[in-house]
Amino acid sequence: MTIVTLDGHRSTTPDVVDVVALGESMVTFLPTVPGRLADVPSFERAIGGAESNVACVLAAAGHTARWISRVGADGFGDHLVEAIGAYGVDVRAVRRDSDRPTGVYFRTAGDRATDAHEVAYYRAGSAASAMSVRTMDLDAIRSGRVLHLSGITPALSADCLELMRELTARRPGRPLVSFDVNHRPGLWHGDTDGPRVLLELARGADLVFVGEDEAWGLGGPEAVRAALPEPDLLVVKQGAAGATAFHRTVDADGTETTRVTTVPALTVDVVAAVGAGDAFAAGFLSATLRGLPVRERLRHGHLMAAAALTVPGDLAAPPARDHADRLAALDDTAWGTLRLGPGWTQADARAEEEVRTP
C-alpha cells in the first residue's frame, strides 16, 4: 500500500522488523575539555536521541531495527541519518523537512547528575517537532513486532502529543508498545501537566520503563505499580539498587496473576554516567524478543547498561550474545559479586580468540 503524507512523501508499507523506534535524534556537541560551556574552546560532534539509541544498540545486538523521525534537509540531518544507519538501523522511513532545522545540543563533560552539568538545547521548532498523525507514515511506524516510544516526544509539540496518543491507543492488531517515561522537566517548559500526560500515555502501553526518581513523586516500586496497573509489564528502575518488574500473566484456568521480580544492579567501574537508561531498555527488549524469562530480561538490561557506563559516550558495542547469556545465567551469588569495568564487553571475545590461536 502506498501512503502519501501532507509533505508529499510517497512510501510503500515496509517489511516487518523486530523493533521500530520513533523519536527525535539530535546532533550532540561534546566538549573537548572539562569546564563550563562558556569556557570550552571546541566541541566534538556526536549523535543523541533516546529512541535512536535503543535502535542502534538493538541493531548492534543482531536485531532488525527501524528508526523513524523527521530531520532537517541540512547537513546535520544528513549526519544523523548516516550515523544511525551505520549501526545497521533501517532509516528509510525518516522524513526530511526543508522548512525546519535538525535539532542540536551542547553539553558539558561532567556527570549529568551533578549541579555543575550544563545542557544547552537548540531544538525548538525542529523538524522532529512537526511529527504528527498527518505528516508521518503510520503503517511504517507500526511495522515492528515492538514499537518503542518515550516521554520525550510528547513534550516537543501539540502535534507530537497527538501522535503519541494515537500510537498508545489500545487497538486490535497493534504491535507491542514499549514506553520509556523519560520525564525531562526542562522540555515541558514549566507545564505542570507533563507528569499527568506521561502517566496517561504509560497507561496505554504494554511495557513501561520508569525510573523510581521520575515516577510522579511516588515512593517505591509497589506504589508505582498501584498508580500504573494497566501495562502487562512494568519495569521500575531503582538506580544502584537494581530494577523491579511487575509481570501480569494468565494461568491455564484463566486466573490473572502479577509476578514481581527484582534483580540487583551490577557493580560497575563507571567511565561516564550517560546512555545507561536507553541501553537498559535495549537489553530488556532484546531479551523480550528472544522470549527469555523476566529475570533474564532484567539481567540483560543491567548488562547493556553496564556496557554504556564503561565507555565515554552514549553508545557502546554490546557484548556478544553468548557472552551476555553466560553472565545472565550466573547464580545469585556470582551475579552479586560480578564487577565490570572498561573493556569487559570484549574480554570474552579476546579469550576465545586466544584459545583458537596456536
C-alpha positions as CSV (number, residue, x, y, z in Angstrom):
1,M,0.0,0.0,0.0
2,T,1.3,3.5,-0.9
3,I,1.0,6.3,1.7
4,V,1.0,10.0,0.7
5,T,1.6,12.4,3.6
6,L,0.9,16.1,3.7
7,D,4.6,16.8,2.9
8,G,4.1,14.9,-0.4
9,H,6.1,11.9,0.5
10,R,5.1,8.6,-1.0
11,S,6.1,5.3,0.6
12,T,5.2,1.7,0.5
13,T,4.5,-0.2,3.7
14,P,7.9,-1.6,4.7
15,D,8.8,-5.1,5.8
16,V,8.2,-6.1,9.4
17,V,11.2,-5.6,11.7
18,D,11.9,-6.6,15.3
19,V,11.6,-3.0,16.7
20,V,10.6,0.4,15.4
21,A,11.8,3.3,17.5
22,L,10.1,6.7,16.9
23,G,11.6,9.9,18.3
24,E,13.8,12.9,17.8
25,S,17.6,12.4,17.5
26,M,19.9,15.4,17.6
27,V,23.4,16.2,16.8
28,T,25.3,16.4,20.0
29,F,28.3,18.6,20.7
30,L,30.6,17.3,23.4
31,P,33.4,19.4,24.9
32,T,37.0,18.6,24.2
33,V,38.0,19.6,27.7
34,P,36.1,19.8,31.1
35,G,34.6,23.1,32.2
36,R,31.7,25.4,31.8
37,L,30.2,25.8,28.4
38,A,31.3,29.4,28.5
39,D,34.9,28.3,28.8
40,V,35.1,25.3,26.4
41,P,37.0,26.3,23.3
42,S,35.9,23.5,21.0
43,F,33.5,20.5,20.7
44,E,33.3,17.1,19.1
45,R,30.3,16.1,17.1
46,A,28.2,13.0,18.1
47,I,24.6,11.9,18.0
48,G,22.0,11.7,20.7
49,G,18.4,10.6,21.0
50,A,16.8,8.2,23.5
51,E,14.8,6.2,20.9
52,S,17.5,6.1,18.2
53,N,20.0,5.0,20.9
54,V,17.8,2.0,21.6
55,A,17.5,1.2,17.9
56,C,21.3,1.4,17.5
57,V,22.0,-0.9,20.4
58,L,19.4,-3.5,19.2
59,A,20.8,-3.4,15.7
60,A,24.3,-3.9,17.0
61,A,23.0,-6.8,19.1
62,G,21.7,-8.6,16.0
63,H,18.1,-7.5,15.8
64,T,16.3,-5.7,12.9
65,A,15.6,-2.2,13.9
66,R,14.0,0.8,12.2
67,W,14.3,4.4,13.4
68,I,11.5,6.8,12.3
69,S,11.6,10.6,12.8
70,R,11.9,13.9,10.9
71,V,15.2,15.8,10.4
72,G,16.0,18.9,8.5
73,A,17.1,19.0,4.9
74,D,20.5,20.1,6.1
75,G,24.0,18.7,6.9
76,F,23.1,17.8,10.4
77,G,20.2,15.8,9.2
78,D,22.5,14.1,6.7
79,H,24.9,13.2,9.6
80,L,22.1,11.8,11.8
81,V,20.7,9.6,9.1
82,E,24.2,8.3,8.0
83,A,25.5,7.8,11.6
84,I,22.4,5.9,12.8
85,G,22.2,3.9,9.6
86,A,25.9,2.9,10.1
87,Y,24.8,0.9,13.1
88,G,22.6,-1.3,10.8
89,V,19.4,0.6,11.6
90,D,16.8,1.0,8.8
91,V,16.5,4.7,8.3
92,R,14.5,4.7,5.1
93,A,11.3,6.0,6.7
94,V,13.0,9.1,8.1
95,R,11.4,12.3,6.7
96,R,13.3,15.3,5.5
97,D,11.9,18.7,6.3
98,S,13.0,21.7,4.1
99,D,11.3,24.3,6.4
100,R,12.6,23.2,9.8
101,P,16.1,22.5,11.1
102,T,17.6,19.5,12.7
103,G,17.9,19.9,16.5
104,V,21.3,20.2,18.1
105,Y,22.5,20.5,21.7
106,F,25.7,21.1,23.6
107,R,26.6,19.6,27.0
108,T,29.4,19.7,29.5
109,A,31.7,16.7,30.1
110,G,30.6,16.2,33.8
111,D,28.1,13.8,35.2
112,R,24.5,14.7,34.4
113,A,23.5,14.1,38.0
114,T,25.7,17.0,39.3
115,D,24.7,20.6,39.7
116,A,27.8,21.6,37.5
117,H,26.4,19.8,34.5
118,E,25.1,22.0,31.7
119,V,23.0,21.3,28.7
120,A,22.0,23.8,26.0
121,Y,19.3,22.6,23.7
122,Y,18.5,24.2,20.3
123,R,15.5,22.1,19.3
124,A,12.5,24.5,19.5
125,G,10.8,24.4,16.1
126,S,12.9,21.5,14.9
127,A,11.9,19.1,12.1
128,A,11.1,16.4,14.7
129,S,8.6,18.7,16.5
130,A,6.5,18.6,13.3
131,M,5.9,14.9,13.7
132,S,2.1,14.3,13.7
133,V,-0.6,11.9,12.7
134,R,-0.8,13.7,9.3
135,T,2.9,14.0,8.5
136,M,4.1,10.6,9.5
137,D,3.6,7.1,7.9
138,L,1.6,5.3,10.5
139,D,1.9,2.0,8.7
140,A,5.7,2.3,8.8
141,I,5.6,3.2,12.5
142,R,3.5,0.1,13.2
143,S,5.7,-2.2,11.1
144,G,7.6,-3.7,14.1
145,R,7.0,-6.6,16.4
146,V,7.7,-3.9,19.1
147,L,7.1,-0.1,18.8
148,H,9.4,1.7,21.2
149,L,8.4,5.3,22.3
150,S,9.4,7.7,25.0
151,G,8.1,10.5,27.1
152,I,10.4,13.0,25.3
153,T,8.3,13.1,22.1
154,P,5.0,14.4,23.6
155,A,6.9,17.3,25.1
156,L,8.1,18.6,21.7
157,S,4.7,19.9,20.4
158,A,1.0,19.5,20.5
159,D,1.2,17.6,17.2
160,C,3.7,15.2,18.7
161,L,1.4,14.7,21.7
162,E,-1.5,13.9,19.4
163,L,0.7,11.4,17.5
164,M,1.7,9.7,20.8
165,R,-1.9,9.4,21.9
166,E,-2.8,7.8,18.6
167,L,0.1,5.3,18.9
168,T,-0.6,4.4,22.6
169,A,-4.4,3.9,22.0
170,R,-5.3,0.3,22.7
171,R,-6.5,-1.1,19.4
172,P,-6.6,-4.7,18.0
173,G,-3.6,-5.7,15.9
174,R,-1.2,-3.1,17.1
175,P,2.4,-4.1,17.9
176,L,3.6,-4.5,21.5
177,V,4.0,-0.9,22.6
178,S,7.1,-0.1,24.8
179,F,7.2,3.2,26.5
180,D,10.1,4.7,28.4
181,V,8.7,7.5,30.6
182,N,11.9,9.6,30.3
183,H,10.5,12.6,32.2
184,R,12.6,15.6,31.3
185,P,11.0,18.5,33.2
186,G,13.0,21.1,31.2
187,L,11.3,20.0,28.0
188,W,7.9,20.8,29.4
189,H,8.8,24.5,29.9
190,G,7.1,24.6,33.3
191,D,3.9,22.9,32.1
192,T,2.7,21.2,35.2
193,D,0.6,18.8,33.0
194,G,3.7,16.9,32.0
195,P,3.6,14.2,34.6
196,R,-0.2,13.7,34.1
197,V,0.3,13.4,30.3
198,L,3.1,10.9,30.8
199,L,1.0,8.8,33.1
200,E,-1.8,8.8,30.6
201,L,0.4,7.6,27.8
202,A,2.1,5.0,30.0
203,R,-1.3,3.5,30.8
204,G,-1.8,2.8,27.1
205,A,1.5,0.9,26.7
206,D,2.1,-2.8,27.1
207,L,5.6,-2.5,28.5
208,V,6.7,0.6,30.6
209,F,10.1,1.6,31.8
210,V,10.2,4.2,34.6
211,G,12.9,5.4,36.9
212,E,11.9,5.5,40.6
213,D,13.2,9.1,40.7
214,E,10.8,10.2,37.9
215,A,7.7,8.2,38.9
216,W,5.3,11.0,39.8
217,G,6.7,11.5,43.3
218,L,5.6,8.0,44.4
219,G,7.7,6.1,46.9
220,G,8.9,2.6,45.8
221,P,8.0,0.1,43.1
222,E,4.8,-1.1,44.7
223,A,3.4,2.5,44.8
224,V,4.3,2.9,41.1
225,R,2.5,-0.3,40.2
226,A,-0.6,0.8,42.2
227,A,-0.7,4.1,40.2
228,L,0.0,2.2,36.9
229,P,-1.8,-1.1,36.9
230,E,-2.6,-1.2,33.2
231,P,0.6,-2.3,31.4
232,D,1.2,-6.1,31.3
233,L,4.8,-5.4,32.2
234,L,6.1,-2.5,34.3
235,V,9.8,-2.1,35.0
236,V,10.8,0.3,37.8
237,K,14.5,1.2,37.6
238,Q,16.0,1.9,41.1
239,G,19.4,3.1,40.2
240,A,22.2,1.3,42.1
241,A,19.6,-0.8,43.9
242,G,18.6,-2.6,40.7
243,A,15.2,-2.9,38.9
244,T,11.9,-4.5,39.7
245,A,9.5,-5.9,37.1
246,F,5.7,-6.4,37.6
247,H,4.6,-9.0,35.0
248,R,0.9,-9.9,34.6
249,T,0.3,-13.4,33.4
250,V,-2.8,-15.5,32.8
251,D,-2.8,-19.1,34.0
252,A,-4.3,-22.1,32.1
253,D,-7.6,-21.7,34.1
254,G,-7.8,-18.1,33.2
255,T,-6.6,-16.8,36.6
256,E,-4.7,-13.5,36.3
257,T,-1.6,-13.2,38.3
258,T,1.0,-10.5,38.7
259,R,4.5,-11.7,39.4
260,V,7.2,-9.4,41.0
261,T,10.8,-9.9,40.0
262,T,13.7,-7.9,41.4
263,V,17.3,-8.1,40.1
264,P,20.1,-6.1,41.8
265,A,22.3,-3.9,39.7
266,L,25.8,-4.8,38.9
267,T,28.9,-3.3,40.3
268,V,30.4,-1.2,37.5
269,D,33.5,0.9,37.2
270,V,31.8,3.9,35.6
271,V,33.5,5.9,32.9
272,A,30.6,8.2,32.0
273,A,27.1,8.1,33.5
274,V,25.3,8.6,30.2
275,G,23.2,6.3,28.0
276,A,22.6,3.7,30.7
277,G,18.8,4.1,30.6
278,D,18.5,3.6,26.9
279,A,20.9,0.7,27.0
280,F,18.9,-1.0,29.8
281,A,15.7,-0.7,27.7
282,A,17.5,-2.1,24.7
283,G,18.8,-5.1,26.7
284,F,15.4,-5.8,28.2
285,L,13.8,-5.5,24.7
286,S,16.4,-7.8,23.2
287,A,15.7,-10.5,25.8
288,T,11.9,-10.0,25.4
289,L,12.2,-10.5,21.6
290,R,14.1,-13.7,22.3
291,G,11.3,-14.9,24.7
292,L,13.6,-15.1,27.8
293,P,12.1,-15.1,31.3
294,V,11.6,-11.8,33.1
295,R,14.6,-12.4,35.4
296,E,16.9,-12.8,32.4
297,R,15.4,-9.8,30.7
298,L,16.3,-7.6,33.7
299,R,19.8,-9.1,33.8
300,H,20.3,-8.4,30.1
301,G,19.1,-4.8,30.8
302,H,21.7,-4.4,33.5
303,L,24.4,-5.9,31.3
304,M,23.6,-3.5,28.4
305,A,23.6,-0.6,30.9
306,A,27.0,-1.7,32.1
307,A,28.3,-1.6,28.6
308,A,27.2,2.0,28.2
309,L,28.5,3.0,31.6
310,T,32.0,1.7,30.8
311,V,32.6,3.9,27.7
312,P,32.8,7.7,27.3
313,G,29.8,8.2,25.1
314,D,26.1,7.3,25.0
315,L,26.5,4.3,22.7
316,A,28.6,1.2,23.4
317,A,29.3,-2.0,21.5
318,P,27.2,-4.7,23.2
319,P,28.7,-7.9,24.5
320,A,28.5,-10.9,22.2
321,R,25.1,-12.7,22.8
322,D,26.6,-15.9,24.1
323,H,28.9,-13.9,26.5
324,A,25.8,-11.9,27.8
325,D,23.8,-15.2,28.1
326,R,26.5,-16.8,30.2
327,L,26.6,-13.8,32.6
328,A,22.8,-13.6,32.8
329,A,22.7,-17.3,33.7
330,L,25.0,-16.9,36.8
331,D,23.6,-17.9,40.1
332,D,22.6,-15.1,42.5
333,T,25.9,-15.2,44.5
334,A,28.0,-15.0,41.4
335,W,25.8,-12.2,39.9
336,G,26.1,-10.3,43.2
337,T,29.9,-10.4,43.1
338,L,30.3,-9.6,39.4
339,R,32.2,-6.4,38.7
340,L,32.5,-4.9,35.2
341,G,35.0,-2.3,34.0
342,P,36.1,-0.7,30.8
343,G,36.7,-3.3,28.0
344,W,34.6,-6.0,29.7
345,T,32.4,-6.5,26.6
346,Q,35.4,-7.5,24.6
347,A,37.2,-9.6,27.3
348,D,35.3,-12.8,26.5
349,A,35.9,-12.4,22.8
350,R,39.6,-11.9,23.3
351,A,39.8,-15.1,25.5
352,E,38.1,-17.1,22.8
353,E,40.4,-15.8,20.2
354,E,43.4,-16.8,22.3
355,V,42.0,-20.3,22.5
356,R,41.7,-20.5,18.7
357,T,45.1,-19.1,18.0
358,P,48.0,-21.6,18.3
